[in-house]
Amino acid sequence: MKYFVASGEDRKLTADSRKALRGSFIELSDGVTHYELTGPEDGDVVLMAGGLTIPLFYWDGLVSELHARGLRTLTCSAYGRGYSDRVQARYDETLFTRQLAELTDRLGLTARPLHLVGTSMGALVGMTYAAQYRSSVSTLTIVGPAGLAKPQLTSPHRLLRSDLLAGLVARRRGLQLLQGHLGHNVRDPELGAKLTEMVLGSLRFEGSLYAVFDTLQHLPLTGREDLFRRTGALGIPTLLLWGDEDDVTPLAHFDTARTLLKPRKHHVINKCGHMAPFERPCDVADQLVSFVSARTERLDS
């Protein structure tokens, strides 16, 4: 799909414009990445891989909870999201995995294994990262993962195979489609409004809709059972979390995920939609810290 700037994308990301923006910035091989490394300096690092549209602000609630429990966190906006560069590249797992690998390396976080969390599309990126950098991952937490729905004729990956069609849909109806998608993510209308404001704010930067729709073209969100199976065979201690009222990646896929991933622990969060780290950060933190602590105690004993 040819790069484009959509109507409403009235802001540019530059070195000057970033001075007024929250977070830290680092130049990696594909472009500038927006990140935050925060929390207790002696704490184990939790690295977060986010979903299709979200900037790093999505993790704020969970980050606060993890800091209070002694963990350090590294969050970043994937290319094309938040305040990271809108790169003119193929937006696929290779790009996003390379971004995480380069970021952890440049920040000097490769000396000891870290705890990796992936949610929705980020779960696919997290699993890809875990396979490539197995020795650097101490635990893997998968939350409401994409990838287990069966491919349909109407799947975005299939519908957008044509660059011409993808560009046309993205330009003419892209923002409308994304707003509709955001409406299904959380149960609480107040949180839904906060999420929509957060995502739409970062979509004002030039190249944002191009980045999202190029991702839909090149990163399949259905039919990924093999990736789950390969991840389950890695032997990484894995925690599987899911919201019981998830309308985006329905709980109907929970048993399949358990069979393929072989998690050490699994838990369904009650009265929770698709975005558990955003909707129920305390519950996610409780599960994650309990799981990570048990793993650490076993290693120390």
Number of C-alpha atoms within 10 A of each C-alpha: 21 11 15 16 15 20 12 11 16 11 13 16 16 11 10 9 11 16 11 8 12 12 16 14 18 14 14 14 11 17 15 20 26 26 23 17 17 16 20 16 12 9 15 19 23 25 21 23 29 25 21 21 25 24 26 23 20 23 20 14 16 22 25 18 18 24 16 13 15 16 22 23 25 24 24 29 26 29 26 29 28 28 29 25 25 27 17 18 15 16 23 16 21 13 15 22 23 16 22 23 16 16 22 15 12 13 11 10 15 15 9 12 17 22 22 24 24 22 26 23 22 26 26 28 25 29 27 20 23 21 17 14 13 17 13 19 22 21 23 26 28 26 27 30 26 24 24 21 16 12 16 12 9 9 15 20 22 15 15 22 15 13 13 11 13 22 20 14 16 23 17 12 10 18 19 10 12 19 13 11 13 17 14 15 24 24 18 13 10 10 14 17 13 12 22 19 12 18 20 18 13 20 27 19 24 22 23 26 28 26 28 21 24 27 22 22 23 17 21 20 23 16 14 16 17 12 18 23 16 15 25 20 13 14 14 21 20 25 23 23 24 27 26 20 19 22 15 18 22 19 19 12 16 21 10 14 23 18 12 17 25 21 21 13 14 19 15 16 17 13 14 22 26 26 24 26 24 21 24 18 20 18 15 23 21 14 19 22 16 12 19 21 11 11 14 14 9 8 8 6 5
